[in-house]
Amino acid sequence: MKSGLFSLKTKDWIKGLLLAVVVPVLLAVEQSLSEGTLTFNWKQLGMTAAASLVAYLVKNFLTNDTAEAVKTIENAGGGVIENQKPI
């Protein structure tokens, strides 16, 4: 069951928290690879985790499904890239 418009379900919070863990890990890996050493900027990682959690929850709060999210993006002047067949 999908969460409706202006509501969040437990699965939304779980997915948001998972995203808040995965995104900073990817950021740390990317920074470490570009600098050549294993480095952690804890403030930046924390801000990235918080931003990704809030962005995901706001998106799910303001849309009721993927089609609605696509419509919102297109109404704002953005575009959505359709799945393309491999060459």
N, C-alpha and C positions, 0 to 999 in steps of 0.2 A: 504494500500500500504506500503510495506516494504522499508526501506531506503536501498539504494544500497551500494556497496563496496565504501569506502572512502567518505561517506556522512552521514550527520545526519539530521533527520527531527525533527519537533517540538515535536512529541511524544517521541522521544529519550531524549530530554532535560527535558520534564515533568517527565518521568519515572526516569531519573537520579536524578532530584531534590527530587522526592519522596523517592528514595532510600537513598539519602543524609540526609534525615530527619529521616527515620525509623531506619537505622542502628545505629546511635548514641543513639537513645532512647533505643534500645535493649541493647546497651553497658552499658548505665547508669543503667538500671534495673538489668542487670547481676552483675555489680559492687556493687550496693546497696544491693542486696541479699547476695552476698558473704561476704560483710563487716558488714552486719547487721544494717546499718544505711543508710539513704538517702544521698548520696554524689554525687557531680558533679565535675569532673576534666574538666574544660572548654577547656583547651588546647588540651587534649586528645580527647574530643568529637568533637572539631573543625577539628582536624587532621583526625579523622575517617570519618567525613562527607566529607571532601575534597577528601580523598583517595577513598571513595566509589563512589563519583560522577565521578572522573577522570577515575577510573577503568571501570565503566559502559560505559562511553562515548567512551573510547578507544576501548573497546570490540565491541561496535556497529559501530564504525568508521572503524575498520579493518575487520569486517565480514558482510556479506549481509544477513545471516539468521542463524538459529540454527544449521542446518546441516553443514554449513560452519564453524561454531565455533567448533563443535565436531571434524571435520576433522583437524582443526588447532591444537586442543589439542592433538589429537592422533598422528599427525605428530611430535609434540614436545616431544613425549614419554610418555604422560599422558594417562589416561584411563577414560572412561565414564561409570558410573554404569547404567545399563539398569533398567527400571522399573521391579520390581519383584512382583509376586502375593503374597498376604498375606498368611501366614501359617494357 
